[in-house]
Amino acid sequence: MSHTIIIGGGIIGLCSAYYLQKDGQQVTVVERGDITDGCSFGNMGYMSPSHFVPLASPGIIAEGFKYMLSSSSPFYVKPRLDMDFIKWAWHFYKNSTAENVKRSAPHLNNILKLSRQLMDDMRDELGDRFDMEAKGCFMMCKGKEALDHEYHLADDAEKLGLIVERLNAAEVQAMEPDVELNVSGAVLFKDDCHFNPGKLMILLKENLQQKGVQFALNNRVTGFESSAGKVNAVITDKGKISGDHFVISTGSWIPEVSKMLGIKLLLQPGKGYSHTYDHVEKNIRYPAILVDGRCAITPWGHKLRIGGTMELSGINNKVLVKRMQGIYDSAKAFYPGLKIEMPAADKIWNGLRPVTPDGLPYIAKTNEYNNVIVAGGHAMLGISQGTGTGLVVSQLVADKKTEIDLSAFNLNRFK
């Protein structure tokens, strides 16, 4: 039986383990923490085929400069003389074009739709114990200009086979009868679903343990052993773990880990913030992206999570409270009838989303070592692309034909 070592226990690592063990592999997950927190826990819990437009898109640069002037803005770049960041920023700038969107959207659509299909199968196997609801997601707009733009994107979505519904203000309010709204309208993407990502992570880990997957927790990777074009073992601060195949799925730490193998990958951590209200008596019924509010909101029964921002300030867990203030203010502006308070500083969650220069993930074998796969860089779409990524990783390990074309996700596209 072949032994695959997965480095990184976030949603991509656990989904890879899930499909690898299904394929008969012996699997060990090596994780620097204990899989109780991290970006896979505090996100908005969206499984979103609607997110087929990559982060690197026309107007994002000008929008970024505009927002950087405000301390409570949804976008922030910490200026720094860091060559890795400067190279990343240059390639991000070059990819923020209509041509990139046209080239990338079909590939994002493929992995998003695959992941959405697989999510239903995973729920059926794990049990419906992570608050999953398949009712769609609003792209909600306050301004008419934003709504017109979303209506145009809805046209593109329909061309990709997605089911959408264009709604005016009264129609949206009718679907949210318990909370007063202040919006001009919305697009409902009916293929989307949402769930509690923390519950899914815990359930998935428990399932993998029951299936015989081993976990080496609180192990920090320090290096690798290799010979003749193959990696033989990963070295951690707790010892050596040998294997036949290796998957690097360490999220924002992918450049740090891959560099130990002499592989340089452009990727930056984009910090996001969220807060979860444990009980909102009159809650919303649908998750929503607040388009011109630049944040998101997700209900699970009486629970409610608000979140957003893209803060490019390197790897750190410092909380800038004014970022959460901006999220809270936007949520209240869209939902004036929502009875929630600004969270205290010590109740604000933050996590690091791994962002590539073109908004597409890395999913490929390395050129340097034929038994090493990198899977990461999904930005805000780790949950949305988790199951699909896990399946194709298992197919790459087994040298099988992959479910979808992975050429757009190669590791050398910024060389």
HELIX and SHEET records of a PDB file:
HELIX    1   1 ILE A   11  LYS A   22  1                                  12    
HELIX    2   2 CYS A   39  GLY A   42  1                                   4    
HELIX    3   3 ILE A   60  TYR A   67  1                                   8    
HELIX    4   4 MET A   83  ASN A   95  1                                  13    
HELIX    5   5 ALA A   98  LEU A  126  1                                  29    
HELIX    6   6 LYS A  144  LYS A  159  1                                  16    
HELIX    7   7 ALA A  169  MET A  175  1                                   7    
HELIX    8   8 PRO A  197  GLN A  210  1                                  14    
HELIX    9   9 GLY A  251  TRP A  253  5                                   3    
HELIX   10  10 ILE A  254  LYS A  259  1                                   6    
HELIX   11  11 VAL A  291  GLY A  293  5                                   3    
HELIX   12  12 VAL A  321  PHE A  334  1                                  14    
HELIX   13  13 ALA A  345  LYS A  347  5                                   3    
HELIX   14  14 ALA A  379  LEU A  381  5                                   3    
HELIX   15  15 GLY A  382  VAL A  397  1                                  16    
HELIX   16  16 SER A  407  PHE A  409  5                                   3    
SHEET    1   A 6 GLN A 214  ALA A 216  0                                        
SHEET    2   A 6 GLN A  26  VAL A  30  1                                        
SHEET    3   A 6 HIS A   3  ILE A   7  1                                        
SHEET    4   A 6 HIS A 245  ILE A 248  1                                        
SHEET    5   A 6 VAL A 372  GLY A 376  1                                        
SHEET    6   A 6 TYR A 362  LYS A 365 -1                                        
SHEET    1   B 2 TYR A  46  MET A  47  0                                        
SHEET    2   B 2 CYS A 193  HIS A 194 -1                                        
SHEET    1   C 4 PHE A  75  VAL A  77  0                                        
SHEET    2   C 4 LYS A 303  LEU A 312  1                                        
SHEET    3   C 4 GLN A 268  TYR A 277 -1                                        
SHEET    4   C 4 TRP A 349  VAL A 355 -1                                        
SHEET    1   D 7 PHE A  75  VAL A  77  0                                        
SHEET    2   D 7 LYS A 303  LEU A 312  1                                        
SHEET    3   D 7 CYS A 295  TRP A 300 -1                                        
SHEET    4   D 7 ALA A 288  LEU A 290 -1                                        
SHEET    5   D 7 CYS A 137  CYS A 141  1                                        
SHEET    6   D 7 GLY A 185  PHE A 189 -1                                        
SHEET    7   D 7 VAL A 164  ASN A 168 -1                                        
SHEET    1   E 3 VAL A 221  SER A 227  0                                        
SHEET    2   E 3 LYS A 230  THR A 236 -1                                        
SHEET    3   E 3 GLY A 239  SER A 242 -1                                        
END                                                                             
